[in-house]
């Protein structure tokens, strides 16, 4: 049945509950229950049907089509492996040694945040891979400079998806190029190929551009305000990098204690193996899927990201265990470290399972289709890019998925442009891509948001609340940029408007933060 605006109830309720109670699993659970009851309300035994639906969705995370689910379940296995790797690196003393070595290279808190941001831009193959890898690599030196885990999670999250969405050589780029190619062919657009269109769209993705720039501006000008200021002040003054009242953050365990002297290589080699192994298997699985008959873009389009992460993780874990044995770590400490790593990842896995479940139920309610239907072809065309940005943002926020938003909204945007003004084709596609990333950054049920907090070792709710104000600022800049683009038809007008508003925002924030600092003195 059609639920219309009521289809927004479960995700919005879950968000409000998260903000009010600060209990993520409880809040997501409420959203799941309400959504499942709504989906099955016409059934005679609707409560039983709702329970059965939730059970089916959760079991489907592990078993699908009579076999192992090679997407969600492999991601869970990879998280467990990553927890074990991180724990063993701690046991060998590798994290401590790498932190001490990094202190000789990265000498300031600003430098630590800059390095984390640059790592986020360099590792552009996949956002999952980016979020987990950059967070784990950066933690030792950001911890030493007392950068809060919430700040690290913000840096990781606000560079991962934005760089992936504008990079053609990434799982995101390949996926988007495929959709764009179908849209162009469907509407007879021949003046550019799908890859060329993707490259032309990249500078129009104003959210991606200014989200990355704000990360570095926040680090350089120390623009910590709102909840982020609380976390940063606590980290600087007390050395508490997370809210200790909430217990150990995901990716950490109080049971994993250093027992070896440690070397920087104890961290570098496992992470390097993880990166090399994952990229290698991404190429291998992509070539296998295309039977070696396609180019690089098609290879990344067809790669199996989850399997590649799992295989690369297993190789990295094997290297980590060998290093631990070479460092003469007792078997007892080795087994304790492995179990501690598994336990450290369980909170993140629980949240991820709940998020996947509510996303499935939201799909059944037709939340995405309802939001897409709001688009009216009779609105002034100048407002169209900005409007599509807002709708795509709200869809990604409500559904927790950027890729789902791409799949639903890109064809709709292309259809509107084809029926009204074909010259708007690329701007409206760019608006959808930008809006999807914006909504994803704001959403507590987004898997990339969950994995960014996991990689950084931040409590999930802390990451959501501290990142939200920064995402909203960039969202406002993006709306004004798309309005400029819509009224002038010029990408440069959009970029110049965005840069002007961005500079003004940074100036206002710097003034406000400085005033707060002086008042605190």
Secondary structure, DSSP 8 states (H G I E B T S, - for coil): ---GGGGGHHHHHHHHHHHHH--HHHHHHHHHHHHHHHHTTTSTTHHHHHHHHHHHHHHHHHEETTEE-TTHHHHHHHHHHHHHHHHHHHHTTHHHHHHHHHHHH--SHHHHHHHHHHHHHH--S-HHHHHHHHHHHHHHHHHHTT--HHHHHHHHHHHHHHHHHH-SSSHHHHHHHHHHHHHHHHTT--SS-HHHHHHHHHTT-HHHHHHHHHHHHHHHHT---THHHHHHHHHHHH---S-GGG-S-TT--TT----S---THHHHHHHHHHHHHHHHHHHHHHHHHHTT-S-HHHHHHS--HHHHHHHHHHHHHHHHHHHHHHTT--HHHHHHHHHHHHHHHHHHHHHHHHHHHHHHHHHHHTHHHHHHHT--TTS-GGGHHHHHHHHHHHHHHHH--HHHHHHHHHHHHHHHHHHH-GGGHHHHHHHHHHHHHHHHHH-TT-HHHHHHHHHHT--HHHHHHHHHHHHHHHHHHHHHHHHHHHHH--HHHHHHHHHHHHHHHHHHHHHHHHHHHHHH-
